[in-house]
Amino acid sequence: MSFAPGLRLRLLAGCAVLIGLSGCEMGPNFVAPRPAAPPAYLSDAPAHQGAPYVSGDAVDPQWWQSFNDPELTALENLAVSQNLDLQIATQRLLEAEAQAQIEGAVLYPSLGAAASYTREGPSKEGIFAAFGSAETASTTASSVASGAAGASGGGAFSGATIAPLDLYQYGLQAQYDLDLWGKNRRAVEAAVAAAAASQEARRAALLNVEAQVASHYIDLRGTETVLGITQQNLHYAQQLVNLTVERQQAGLTTSLDVANARATQAEIESQIPTLIASRDAQIDQIGMLLGETPDTMPGDLVTPAPVPLTPPTVPVGLPSDLLNRRPDVREASDTLHQATAEIGNAQAQFYPDITLSGSASLQALQFKNLNELAAITYAAGPNITLPIFEGGQLRGQLKLREAQQSEAAINYAKTVLTAFYQVDTALVAYAQEHATLQALTVDVQQSQIALNLAEDQYRQGLADYLTVLDAQQSFLNAQQTQAESVERVSTDLVTLYQALGGGWEATYPIR
């Protein structure tokens, strides 16, 4: 077959236009935001300058090991592999990846095979009745099936003469969307970005679980410490009750001192059930995070141990690295990418859509003729669709996508701002709690001295028992407050690590 020169030129120009349009994508291209980062954390904070508890070294992904507590490390490893929330987040990631794979399939031609057998009985009052009347009923059903009626060329026939037909067919079908305006490519881009956001959400969930395990473990050990202090003071209060009773029997004091001593003992004893309940609740919380049932909990949890202490210096990295490390910031960026790509998809809906389709098959009325060359049938051609009137649906869809993109951009800015403030707040809390602990340590030491002096003076009759009770209560409160401060220093460090976004870089839950 040959074409005239002018027609050939027009065909080549048309092909060039189609090739050029196939690379066109509607809508804005996503550019990853690059927000400015402060030069340093807390550069003007006097408490930070006077207490160098942090350094600019890189954040350790396995930050819980800085507590040097083997039990905490073992719990973290169990949580990574067994936590149910992480398993849910992993499945959501797999769902998002599968959805991206589904969306990506539209970029390729589809090819399918089909085979069919149909037995059809035409209607006696259907379209065949238009070719003749009942007077021509002498034509037999078999001659119609074999083509004799068509060969006669001169006779009409009636629908009443058509016998049921057998139709055998098999072949291939292909279809390809040219995607001239990038509608499918934008949809794939959005799906891939959604999968990336889901991956960051899983990382954020992992970091959250790691922080919760460490916080509950530290709370558990802190509660055990306070419980131990309270039990020791209860024993001490019992000794004072005995001493007061002996002094009463010797006529050196009154029953009022005995009543006060017993009241103090009862008040201290009343704190113990609450502390035990709090301890058991922390164990249950850890069990939930580990995905363990109460009867399979690690036995070491019920063995009292001290609060894991913080290291002398904590590496916090540089502010410029924070945005690349925090999973929530990365997730917000991927969500913005998804929303930006969906604008292009919405814009492409306004333009014509061209789909190329083709089929080739073998078709015959008798199965034995199915593989003959004469049985070949084919069809090929483009299918063009153009939206003309949609009642404002496409414009509304575009407005929706643009609003969602603006919302995602605002959410990203908020997430970045929140990240820096959370780190600064955590650094201040960590530094100030160190100062609080130093003061409380002095408080415990002096309260111990005051209690010893009060006891000596009471035995010598130089002080009344109220002085001893006040000193005893002050010492107990100082001990408990100091233990709580030790716990807060460690939990503040966990909060700081979580704010820094460390803990997921090299660790993932098992799929």
MARKE-382578 format. One record per residue (C-alpha): x, y, z; residue in three letters. Coordinates in steps of 0.2 Angstrom, whole numbers, plus 5000, padded with zeros to 4 digits. Layout:
// residues N
XYZALA ...
// end
This chain:
// residues 511
500050005000MET 500750174996SER 500150355001PHE 500250514992ALA 501750624998PRO 500550755006GLY 499550625015LEU 501150535021ARG 501850695028LEU 500150725037ARG 500250555045LEU 502050575051LEU 501550745058ALA 500150665067GLY 501250525074CYS 502450655080ALA 501050755089VAL 500450595098LEU 502250545103ILE 502450725110GLY 500850725119LEU 501150555127SER 502450645137GLY 501350785143CYS 500850785161GLU 499550905168MET 499650995184GLY 501151055195PRO 502750955197ASN 503150915215PHE 504650995222VAL 505150935240ALA 505051085252PRO 506651135260ARG 506151235276PRO 507551335285ALA 508251255301ALA 508951355316PRO 510851355317PRO 510751265334ALA 509651205348TYR 509451315363LEU 510951425358SER 510351565370ASP 509751455385ALA 510851485400PRO 510351325408ALA 510951235393HIS 512551325392GLN 512951285410GLY 512451105410ALA 513251025394PRO 512150865395TYR 512050855376VAL 513250855361SER 513050885342GLY 513550705338ASP 512350605327ALA 510850525336VAL 511050335339ASP 509650245331PRO 509650115345GLN 509650255358TRP 508850145372TRP 510550055374GLN 511250215381SER 510350175397PHE 511450015399ASN 510049915404ASP 510049735397PRO 508149705402GLU 507649865393LEU 508649815377THR 507749645377ALA 506049725379LEU 506349835364GLU 506849685353ASN 505349595358LEU 504149745355ALA 504949765337VAL 504549595332SER 502849565342GLN 501949735344ASN 500249725336LEU 500149905331ASP 501749885321LEU 501049735313GLN 499449835308ILE 500549975302ALA 501549845291THR 499949775284GLN 499449955279ARG 501049985271LEU 500849815261LEU 499049875256GLU 499750045250ALA 501149955240GLU 499849845232ALA 498749995228GLN 500250075219ALA 500549915209GLN 498749915204ILE 498850095198GLU 500450065189GLY 499649935178ALA 498750065168VAL 500350125161LEU 500649965151TYR 499549885137PRO 498349745143SER 498349585133LEU 497049445137GLY 496449285129ALA 494649235128ALA 493749085122ALA 491849055121SER 490548935114TYR 488749005111THR 487148915106ARG 485949045100GLU 484149025095GLY 483549175085PRO 481849255089SER 480449205077LYS 479849385079GLU 481649465079GLY 482649555066ILE 482649405054PHE 480849425051ALA 481149585042ALA 482049495028PHE 480449395023GLY 478749335027SER 477949175032ALA 477649125014GLU 479549085012THR 479448955026ALA 479948815015SER 481848865017THR 482448735030THR 483448775045ALA 484948675039SER 485048765023SER 485148925032VAL 486448865044ALA 487548805030SER 487348965020GLY 486148895006ALA 484849035009ALA 486249165006GLY 486849074991ALA 485149074982SER 485249264982GLY 483449284978GLY 482349224991GLY 481749305007ALA 481649205023PHE 480649205039SER 481349205057GLY 480249045059ALA 481448955048THR 483048995058ILE 483748845068ALA 484748865083PRO 486548915079LEU 488248855087ASP 489648985088LEU 491448945092TYR 492749075095GLN 494449105103TYR 495749235101GLY 496749385109LEU 496149555115GLN 497349705118ALA 497049885124GLN 498150025128TYR 497750205135ASP 498850335126LEU 498750435142ASP 499050595132LEU 498850715147TRP 499750615160GLY 498150565169LYS 498750385173ASN 500550445176ARG 499950565189ARG 498850435197ALA 500350315198VAL 501350455205GLU 500050495219ALA 499950305223ALA 501850285225VAL 501850445236ALA 500450375247ALA 501450215249ALA 502950315254ALA 501950405267ALA 501250235273SER 503050185275GLN 503450335285GLU 501950315296ALA 502550135300ARG 504250215305ARG 503350335316ALA 502350195324ALA 503950105327LEU 504750255335LEU 503150275346ASN 503150095352VAL 505050105356GLU 504750265366ALA 503250185375GLN 504150035380VAL 505550135387ALA 504450255396SER 503350115404HIS 504950025409TYR 505650175417ILE 504050215426ASP 503950035432LEU 505750045440ARG 505350215447GLY 503750145455THR 504750005462GLU 505950125469THR 504650225478VAL 503850065484LEU 505450015492GLY 505750175500ILE 503950175507THR 504150005514GLN 505850045522GLN 505050205530ASN 503550095536LEU 504749975545HIS 505650135552TYR 503950205558ALA 503550035566GLN 505150055576GLN 504650225581LEU 502950165587VAL 503850035598ASN 505050165605LEU 503550275609THR 502650135618VAL 504150095628GLU 504350275633ARG 502550285638GLN 502650135648GLN 504150205657ALA 503150365660GLY 504250475649LEU 502950525636THR 501050525635THR 499750415625SER 499650565613LEU 501350525606ASP 500950345604VAL 499350395594ALA 500350515583ASN 501650375579ALA 500350245575ARG 499450375564ALA 501050405554THR 501350225552GLN 499550195545ALA 499750345533GLU 501350275526ILE 500550105525GLU 499150175515SER 500250225501GLN 500850045498ILE 499249975489PRO 499250115477THR 501050095473LEU 500749905470ILE 499249945459ALA 500350065449SER 501749945447ARG 500649805441ASP 499749925429ALA 501449975421GLN 501849785419ILE 500249765410ASP 500549915399GLN 502249835394ILE 501349665391GLY 500149755379MET 501649835369LEU 502549665368LEU 500949575362GLY 501049455377GLU 499749385387THR 499849405406PRO 500449225408ASP 501849235396THR 502649405402MET 504549405405PRO 504849355423GLY 506249485425ASP 504849625425LEU 504249565442VAL 505949575449THR 506349745457PRO 507749835449ALA 508350015449PRO 507850155437VAL 509050145422PRO 510150305423LEU 510550425409THR 512250435401PRO 513350595405PRO 513150665387THR 511750635375VAL 512050655356PRO 510650755348VAL 511350795331GLY 511150955321LEU 509451045318PRO 509751035299SER 509650845301ASP 508050835311LEU 506850855296LEU 507750715287ASN 507650605302ARG 505950625309ARG 504650505301PRO 503150625304ASP 504050765294VAL 504450645280ARG 502650575280GLU 501950755279ALA 503150785264SER 502550625255ASP 500750675258THR 501050835250LEU 501850745235HIS 500250645234GLN 499050785235ALA 500150885221THR 500050735209ALA 498150715211GLU 497950895205ILE 498750845189GLY 497550695188ASN 496050805191ALA 496650925177GLN 496850795164ALA 495050735166GLN 494550895156PHE 495450835140TYR 495050695128PRO 495550515132ASP 496150405118ILE 496250215120THR 496950095106LEU 496049925106SER 496249775095GLY 495749595094SER 496149445083ALA 495149285085SER 494549135076LEU 492649115074GLN 491648975066ALA 489948895066LEU 490648725067GLN 492048675079PHE 493048575065LYS 493148745055ASN 493848845069LEU 495748835064ASN 495448875046GLU 496149045039LEU 494449085033ALA 493849085052ALA 495049235056ILE 494149395062THR 494949545069TYR 494549725074ALA 495649875078ALA 495450055081GLY 495550205093PRO 494150245105ASN 494050435109ILE 493050505124THR 492850685128LEU 491850755143PRO 490650885137ILE 489450915151PHE 489750845168GLU 488650955179GLY 490151035187GLY 490850875193GLN 492650895185LEU 492751075191ARG 492251025209GLY 493550885209GLN 494951005204LEU 494451125217LYS 494450985230LEU 496150925225ARG 496851105225GLU 496151125243ALA 496850965249GLN 498551015242GLN 498451175251SER 497951085267GLU 499450965265ALA 500651105263ALA 499951195279ILE 500051025288ASN 501851005282TYR 502351175289ALA 501451145305LYS 502350975307THR 504051055304VAL 503751195317LEU 503051065329THR 504650955327ALA 505851105332PHE 504751155347TYR 504650975353GLN 506550955353VAL 506751125361ASP 505451085375THR 506250915378ALA 507950985379LEU 507351115392VAL 506450985402ALA 507950875402TYR 509151005407ALA 508051075421GLN 507650905428GLU 509450885431HIS 509551045441ALA 508050985451THR 508850815455LEU 510350905461GLN 509351005473ALA 508350855479LEU 509950755482THR 510450895494VAL 508650895502ASP 508750705505VAL 510450725513GLN 509950865525GLN 508250785529SER 509250625534GLN 510350735546ILE 508850825553ALA 507950655557LEU 509450585565ASN 509650735576LEU 507750735580ALA 507850555586GLU 509350585597ASP 508550735605GLN 506850645608TYR 507750495616ARG 508650625628GLN 507050715631GLY 507650875623LEU 506250875609ALA 504450825608ASP 503850685597TYR 503050815585LEU 504850865580THR 505250685576VAL 503650665566LEU 503950815556ASP 505750765552ALA 505150585548GLN 503850655536GLN 505050775528SER 506350635525PHE 505050515517LEU 504450655506ASN 506250705501ALA 506650525497GLN 505050495486GLN 505250655477THR 507150615473GLN 506650445466ALA 505250525456GLU 506550655449SER 507750515444VAL 506350435435GLU 505850595426ARG 507650625421VAL 507650455412SER 505850485404THR 506350655399ASP 507750585389LEU 506550455381VAL 505450605376THR 507050695369LEU 507550545359TYR 505750525352GLN 505750715348ALA 507350695339LEU 506650555328GLY 507950425331GLY 507650235332GLY 506950175315TRP 508450205303GLU 509050025304ALA 507649935313THR 505949875305TYR 504649755311PRO 504549585303ILE 503249575289ARG 
// end
